[in-house]
């Protein structure tokens, strides 16, 4: 699944979020929603659906003369894989400041914050005093 998730474009994520929210949808429903939200043309949206289908990220079920599209990739798993891919591109010494930036710039519920506090408290018990850079093959950047 990792390669599949990495190949999803920003525009394709829009289609995926609709399908995850609705469970399945006709192309007309997807087109109507994305036309309102992003002002995209019908042909653009159909192209996105076709690309996702060809990548085997969404499936299609025919009922009568209508096609219903659904996700073949689990939403939670896709988000986790996407985030881990992104973090592999960042120096591990920047993880903390990156997470701090995210926390300060996204909307979180009180429940989310409580969960993060609990996770961080557990993580802190075994955390090193300093994270060593691994960008040069696991060696510190100190020269």
N, C-alpha and C positions, 0 to 999 in steps of 0.2 A: 504494500500500500504506500510505502514511503515515496517511491518515484511518482506514483499517481498524484499524491497531494502536492508534491513539489511542482508538478506541471500545471496546476490550476492557476489561471491568470486572475488578476483582480476582478475583472468583469465576470469571469466564470464563478467566482466566489459569490457574487450577487445571486446567480441562478441557484447555486447550492443552498444558500441560506433560505431561499423561498421554499425549496423542496424539503429541507429539514424541518421548516416551520409547518408546512402543510402536510407533510408525509408523502403526498404525490400530487401531481397537478397536470392538467392539460396544457399544451403549449399556449393556448389562448390565455389562460390564467396567468402564466409566467409573463407573456408578452404584455398583457394589460398592466400588471403590477410594475414591471420594469420600465414601461413606457411612461407611467405616471411618476415613478421615482427618479429615473435618470434621463428621461426624454430620449431614449434610444429608439431607433427605427425597428420595425418588425423584423426586417431581414437581418439586422445585427443580432437580435435576440435569438432568432432561429439558428444563426451560425454558432452562437455560444452553446445552444442546446446540442447541436450536431457534434461540436468539438468534444463536449463532455461525454456524449454517448460513444463517440469513436475512441476516447481514452478509457472507456469502460468505468467511468466514475458515476455515471447515471445509467439507469436501465429504462426500458420502455415496455409497457404492458398495453396491449391492444384490447379495447373493449368496444365491440361493435365497430363503428367507423372512427372511433376516437382513440388517440394515443395518450396514455397517462405515463408521465415520467416520474421516477423515484430514484433516490440515492442508493448507490451500491457501497458507499463509504460512510462509516459511522461518523457523525458530527463531532463528538467529543474527541475521538481518535484523530480525526483530520486536523482539528485545532492544535492538539498536542504535537503532532508530527510537524506541522507547519512552524510552530513556535520553536521546537527543538532544532529544526533546520536553520531558522533565523539565528538562533543563539550559537550555532556552530560557526557562523560567519563573524562572530564578535569575540574579541580577546576575552578570555575568562576573567581577567582582572577588571573588566568593565561590566560584568554581570550585575553586581550590586547597584551601581549607578544607573544602569539601564532599567532594572526592575524598579528602582526608586522613581525614575522619570515616568515609567508607565503608571505606577500607582498614583502619582500626583496628577496624571493627565487623562485618566479614564474614570468613568463613573462606577463606583462600587457601592454595594448595599452594606448596611451594618453587619449583616450576616457574613458577607464576603470578607469584610475586614476582620471580624472575629476569627474566621477560619484561617486567614493569613497570619494573624498574630499567633495562633496555636501552632501552625506549621513552622513559623520562624522560631518560636520558643523551642520546639523539638529539634529543629535543625541546628540551633545555636549550641546545643550540648556537645555535638561532635564536630563543630566547625573549626577549621584551623584559624590561627591568629591572622594569617595573611595567605591569600591565594597567589600561587606562583604562576607566572606567565608560561604558557605552553606553545606560544606562537613559533618558537624556534626549536621545535622538537622536544618539548618538555623541560628545557633549561630556562632558568631565570634570565630576564633581559639585562641583568646587571653585567656591565662589561668592565 
